[in-house]
Amino acid sequence: MTDSQLDPENAKLHTLAKAQRARNGAAEGAAVRDETGRTYVATTVDLPALKLTALQTAIAMAVAGGAKALEAAVVVTEETEFRREDLEAAADMKGGGGQPRLFLANPKL
């Protein structure tokens, strides 16, 4: 997936997730947009006592910021499909507009 394949709002999420991943040297980067249009960006958390995917971290940040639902999320990773736990976390954040739109992007694109 590339920015040209996304609408402008989701292309912004892709750019933010890719930049955050590169900045932190993390395995994954994620960006989510909540129901009010606020954006949250995160990377993988890989500590001895705490392990979160980038999407889980971004969702936790959104919830901590008061989000009730997500509109969309982009995950930049070398994985070829979403993990079950990421899909479940995103499903927990569906709102009146339904399930959030999820995009998986290879960091090389």
N, C-alpha and C positions, 0 to 999 in steps of 0.2 A: 504494500500500500504506500502511496506517495501523497504529498499534499494536493497534487492536482486531481486526485481521485476523490477528494473530500470537499464538502461545502466549506466556506471560509471559517465558520465557527469550529468545526471539527479539525480543520487543518491547523488552526491555532493550538488545539489540544495536542496534536501530533508534534508540532514544533516544540512546545513546552516540555512534553514527555521526553523527547529525544535529547533536548538540551540538558535537562536535569540528569538524565542517565549519564551523559558524557561528563557533566560537571562533577558528579560524585563518583565516577568510575564504577558504577553499580551494574549488576546483571540486568536490571530492568528499570525502566522509567514509566511512570503513569501520570496521566492528567485526567481529571474528571470535571464535569460542569454540573452544577446542581440546578434545582428547579427555578432559582432566581437569577441564574446566569453567572454566579460566582464560580471561579476556577480554583482547583486545588491540585498541586503538583507534588509528586513524591517519588522515591526510589525504594528499592528493596531494603528491608531491614534484616541484617544478618548478624545478630549478636548471640553470644552463647546462651542467654536466657530468653531471647525474644527473636522470633523469625516471622517476618511478614512479607508477602509479595508486595510489589510496588502498588498494585491495584488495591490490595487490602489497606495499605498505609494511606493511600489517597482517600479512600472511602472513610477511614477512621478520622482523618483530618476534616473531611467534609461534615461528618456527623458531629465532631467536636465544635465545628463552626456553626452548627445549627441547621444544617441541611436536612430536609425531610425526604427528598427524592433526588435521583440523578437523571439528567437528560442523556448524557453521553460520557463515554470513557475511551481513552486510547492508551494501549499498553505497547511500549517499545521493548521488544525482547527477541532473543534468538529462538525461543520456543515456537512451535508451529501451530499450536492450538491453546485455547484457554484452559487453565487448570480448573478442576471442579470447584475448589474453594473460592476462586475468583468469580466464577459464575454464580455461586451461591451468595457471595457477598453482594454482588451487583443486583441479584434478584431481591435481596432484602431492601434495596433502595428504590424499588419501582414505586412510582407515584400515580397520580391521576392520568398521566400520559402513557402509562404502561411501562414495560421493561426498558431500561436504559439501552441506548444503542452502543454496542461494544465494537471496537476496532483493534485488531492486532497488527502491529507493524514491525517489520524486520529492521534492525538498526542500520543495515547497510544501504537501505533505500532512502 
